[in-house]
Amino acid sequence: MIKGLYSAASAMLANLYRQGTLSHNVANMNTPGFKQLLISLDDWANVPVIYPPGSVNFGDHKYIGNLGLGVETSPEITDYNQGGMRLTNQPLDFAIQGAGFFRVETPQGESYTRDGRFDRDIDGNLVTVDGYYVLDDSGSVINLPEGELTIQPDGTLRVNGQAITKIGLANFENPITELERGLSNTFTSEGGATSDEVGTIQQGYLEMSNANPAQLMTQMVAVARAYEAAQKMVQTQDELLGKAISRLGSY
C-alpha cells in the first residue's frame, strides 16, 4: 500500500516537472532560433515480486516479475532540428539554412545562437537583440560602417558592395553532448567548435522556433490528465491506508 502511495506521488512530481518544461517551450514558440526541450518519464526503480514472499532460489517460490516503485523524469534534451524560415525583408535579419550557429560574445564568453535578429549599436557594432556582440570568423567584434548592408550565402558581409568581414559560424559534431544552454537563447561549449560543416546564410529571413504548437498543446493536455490520475491514486491509497490502520487498531 505504501509502495502504491509512493508510486502515485512520484508520478505527480514527474508530471509537474514535465508540465514546467512544456510551458517553457510554449512560452518560446515565437522566439526566433529557439530550440525546444524534450523530456520523458523513466522507471525510478523495480523490485522482484516473489510468491510466496522469500528467496527466488528457495523451494517452491515462484518469480512473478518486477514491480515498479515509481517514475522519474529523464534529463532534459535539447532538440536541435531546424525550425521554419520566416521572411521579414529586414536587412539585419539573418537565418542559417542548415547546420551551424552564429558566434556571439556574452558575459559567459563566446556563445552560440540560431537567433539572427541583429542590429547596429551606437558605435556601429553588430549586436544581437539582447545587445551581445556578433563575432566574425576570427572571433572579433564586427563593426559596420554606414551604408547598404548585404550578406552572401557564405557569410561575407558587404557595405555598399565592399567586403567588410565574414560573419562567424560554428558547428558541432554532437550538439546534444557538446552544448549547454546559456544566456538569452544562446548555448555555450567548453571545447569550442568541433565541425567545419556549416550551412548558408539567408538575409531578410529568421529561423523560427522548432516547437510545434499543436503537438505541445496535445502533450500538455496528456500530462495534465496523467497528473490528475496520479492525484486521485494518491487519495485512494491514503483512504485505504487510513481504513487499514483503523481496522488493525480495533483488534
C-alpha positions as CSV (number, residue, x, y, z in Angstrom):
1,M,0.0,0.0,0.0
2,I,2.9,2.4,0.9
3,K,4.5,1.4,-2.4
4,G,1.4,2.4,-4.3
5,L,1.3,5.8,-2.4
6,Y,5.0,6.5,-3.3
7,S,4.5,5.5,-6.9
8,A,1.5,7.7,-7.4
9,A,3.2,10.6,-5.6
10,S,6.3,10.2,-7.8
11,A,4.1,10.4,-10.9
12,M,2.6,13.6,-9.7
13,L,6.0,15.2,-9.2
14,A,7.4,13.9,-12.5
15,N,4.4,15.2,-14.5
16,L,4.6,18.5,-12.7
17,Y,8.2,18.9,-13.9
18,R,7.2,17.8,-17.4
19,Q,4.5,20.5,-17.4
20,G,7.0,23.1,-16.5
21,T,9.3,22.1,-19.4
22,L,6.4,22.1,-21.8
23,S,5.3,25.5,-20.6
24,H,8.8,26.8,-21.2
25,N,8.5,25.5,-24.8
26,V,5.1,27.1,-25.2
27,A,6.4,30.5,-23.9
28,N,9.1,30.4,-26.6
29,M,7.0,29.3,-29.6
30,N,7.5,32.7,-31.3
31,T,11.2,33.2,-30.3
32,P,13.4,33.0,-33.4
33,G,16.1,30.3,-33.2
34,F,14.6,28.7,-30.0
35,K,15.3,25.0,-29.6
36,Q,12.7,23.1,-27.7
37,L,13.4,20.9,-24.7
38,L,12.5,17.2,-24.8
39,I,11.8,15.2,-21.6
40,S,10.3,11.8,-20.9
41,L,9.5,9.6,-17.9
42,D,11.6,6.6,-16.9
43,D,11.2,3.9,-14.3
44,W,12.6,5.0,-10.9
45,A,13.2,1.5,-9.6
46,N,12.0,-2.1,-9.9
47,V,11.9,-4.8,-7.3
48,P,11.3,-8.6,-8.0
49,V,7.9,-10.0,-7.0
50,I,8.1,-13.5,-5.4
51,Y,5.2,-15.7,-4.4
52,P,5.1,-16.7,-1.7
53,P,7.5,-14.0,-0.4
54,G,11.0,-15.2,0.0
55,S,14.2,-16.1,-1.9
56,V,13.9,-16.7,-5.6
57,N,16.1,-19.8,-5.2
58,F,14.4,-21.4,-2.3
59,G,11.9,-24.3,-2.6
60,D,8.7,-23.7,-4.5
61,H,8.9,-19.9,-4.5
62,K,8.0,-18.5,-7.9
63,Y,9.3,-15.4,-9.6
64,I,6.3,-13.4,-10.8
65,G,8.0,-10.4,-12.4
66,N,9.1,-6.9,-11.5
67,L,7.1,-4.3,-9.6
68,G,7.7,-0.6,-10.4
69,L,8.2,1.7,-7.5
70,G,7.5,4.9,-9.4
71,V,8.7,7.1,-12.2
72,E,11.2,9.9,-12.6
73,T,11.9,12.4,-15.4
74,S,14.8,11.8,-17.7
75,P,17.4,14.6,-18.2
76,E,16.2,17.4,-20.5
77,I,17.5,17.1,-24.1
78,T,17.6,20.0,-26.5
79,D,16.1,19.3,-29.9
80,Y,18.5,21.0,-32.4
81,N,16.4,20.3,-35.5
82,Q,16.0,23.3,-37.7
83,G,12.9,25.5,-37.4
84,G,10.9,27.0,-40.2
85,M,12.0,30.1,-42.1
86,R,10.0,33.4,-41.9
87,L,10.5,36.2,-44.4
88,T,11.0,39.6,-42.8
89,N,12.8,41.6,-45.5
90,Q,14.8,43.3,-42.8
91,P,18.5,43.7,-43.9
92,L,19.8,42.8,-40.4
93,D,17.8,39.6,-40.0
94,F,19.9,36.6,-40.8
95,A,19.0,32.9,-40.8
96,I,21.2,29.9,-41.2
97,Q,20.0,27.3,-43.7
98,G,21.5,24.1,-42.5
99,A,23.9,23.3,-39.7
100,G,25.8,25.8,-37.5
101,F,25.4,28.7,-35.1
102,F,26.2,32.4,-35.0
103,R,29.2,33.2,-32.8
104,V,28.4,35.9,-30.2
105,E,30.1,37.4,-27.2
106,T,28.2,37.2,-23.9
107,P,29.2,37.6,-20.2
108,Q,29.8,33.8,-20.3
109,G,32.4,34.2,-23.0
110,E,31.9,33.1,-26.6
111,S,28.5,31.6,-27.1
112,Y,26.4,30.3,-30.0
113,T,22.9,31.1,-31.2
114,R,20.5,30.5,-34.1
115,D,18.6,33.7,-33.3
116,G,19.5,36.0,-36.2
117,R,17.7,39.2,-35.0
118,F,20.7,41.6,-35.3
119,D,21.1,45.4,-35.1
120,R,23.8,48.1,-35.0
121,D,24.6,49.6,-31.6
122,I,25.5,53.3,-31.1
123,D,29.2,52.5,-32.1
124,G,28.2,50.7,-35.3
125,N,28.9,47.2,-33.9
126,L,26.7,44.3,-35.0
127,V,24.8,43.1,-31.9
128,T,22.1,40.6,-31.1
129,V,18.6,41.5,-29.9
130,D,20.0,41.2,-26.3
131,G,22.9,43.5,-27.0
132,Y,25.6,40.8,-27.3
133,Y,28.4,41.4,-29.9
134,V,28.2,39.3,-33.0
135,L,31.7,37.9,-33.9
136,D,33.4,37.4,-37.2
137,D,35.2,34.3,-38.3
138,S,38.3,35.4,-36.4
139,G,36.4,36.0,-33.2
140,S,36.5,39.8,-33.4
141,V,33.6,42.2,-32.9
142,I,32.0,43.2,-36.2
143,N,32.0,47.0,-36.8
144,L,29.8,48.1,-39.7
145,P,30.2,51.5,-41.5
146,E,27.1,53.3,-42.6
147,G,25.7,52.1,-45.9
148,E,23.7,49.4,-47.6
149,L,24.4,46.0,-45.9
150,T,24.3,42.8,-47.8
151,I,25.5,39.3,-46.9
152,Q,26.5,36.5,-49.2
153,P,25.5,32.9,-48.5
154,D,29.0,32.1,-47.2
155,G,28.7,34.9,-44.6
156,T,30.7,37.6,-46.3
157,L,29.3,41.0,-45.2
158,R,29.4,43.8,-47.7
159,V,28.6,47.5,-47.2
160,N,27.9,49.4,-50.4
161,G,29.3,46.5,-52.3
162,Q,32.7,46.4,-50.4
163,A,33.6,43.3,-48.4
164,I,34.0,44.2,-44.7
165,T,34.4,40.8,-43.0
166,K,32.9,37.4,-42.7
167,I,30.3,36.6,-40.0
168,G,31.4,33.9,-37.6
169,L,29.8,30.5,-37.8
170,A,30.5,27.4,-35.6
171,N,29.2,23.9,-35.7
172,F,29.5,20.8,-33.5
173,E,29.7,17.1,-34.2
174,N,27.2,16.3,-31.5
175,P,25.4,19.4,-30.1
176,I,23.4,17.4,-27.6
177,T,26.5,16.4,-25.7
178,E,28.8,19.4,-26.5
179,L,26.5,22.3,-25.9
180,E,24.8,23.7,-22.8
181,R,22.1,26.3,-22.6
182,G,23.4,29.7,-21.8
183,L,22.0,33.3,-21.5
184,S,19.1,34.5,-23.6
185,N,18.6,31.9,-26.3
186,T,22.4,31.1,-26.6
187,F,24.5,28.0,-26.0
188,T,28.0,27.5,-24.6
189,S,30.6,24.9,-25.2
190,E,33.8,24.2,-23.1
191,G,35.8,22.9,-26.1
192,G,34.6,25.2,-28.9
193,A,33.5,24.1,-32.4
194,T,34.3,20.6,-33.5
195,S,32.9,20.6,-37.0
196,D,33.7,22.8,-40.1
197,E,30.5,21.9,-41.9
198,V,28.2,25.0,-41.7
199,G,25.1,26.0,-43.7
200,T,24.4,29.1,-45.7
201,I,23.1,32.4,-44.5
202,Q,19.9,34.0,-45.9
203,Q,19.4,37.7,-45.5
204,G,15.9,39.0,-44.6
205,Y,14.8,35.8,-43.0
206,L,14.6,34.5,-39.4
207,E,14.6,30.9,-38.3
208,M,11.6,30.4,-36.0
209,S,11.3,28.1,-33.0
210,N,11.2,24.4,-33.8
211,A,8.5,23.8,-31.2
212,N,5.2,22.5,-32.8
213,P,2.2,24.4,-31.2
214,A,-0.3,21.6,-31.9
215,Q,2.0,18.9,-30.5
216,L,2.8,21.0,-27.4
217,M,-0.9,21.5,-26.7
218,T,-1.6,17.8,-27.0
219,Q,1.3,17.0,-24.7
220,M,0.2,19.5,-22.1
221,V,-3.3,18.0,-22.0
222,A,-2.0,14.5,-21.7
223,V,0.4,15.5,-18.9
224,A,-2.4,17.3,-17.0
225,R,-4.6,14.2,-17.3
226,A,-1.8,12.0,-16.1
227,Y,-1.2,14.3,-13.1
228,E,-4.9,14.2,-12.2
229,A,-5.0,10.4,-12.4
230,A,-1.9,10.2,-10.1
231,Q,-3.5,12.6,-7.7
232,K,-6.7,10.5,-7.5
233,M,-4.5,7.4,-6.9
234,V,-2.7,9.2,-4.0
235,Q,-6.1,10.0,-2.5
236,T,-7.3,6.4,-2.9
237,Q,-4.1,5.0,-1.4
238,D,-4.4,7.4,1.5
239,E,-8.0,6.3,2.2
240,L,-7.1,2.6,2.0
241,L,-4.2,3.2,4.4
242,G,-6.5,5.0,6.8
243,K,-9.0,2.2,6.7
244,A,-6.3,-0.4,7.3
245,I,-4.9,1.5,10.3
246,S,-8.4,1.9,11.7
247,R,-9.3,-1.8,11.4
248,L,-6.0,-3.0,12.7
249,G,-6.4,-0.7,15.7
250,S,-9.7,-2.3,16.6
251,Y,-8.3,-5.7,17.2
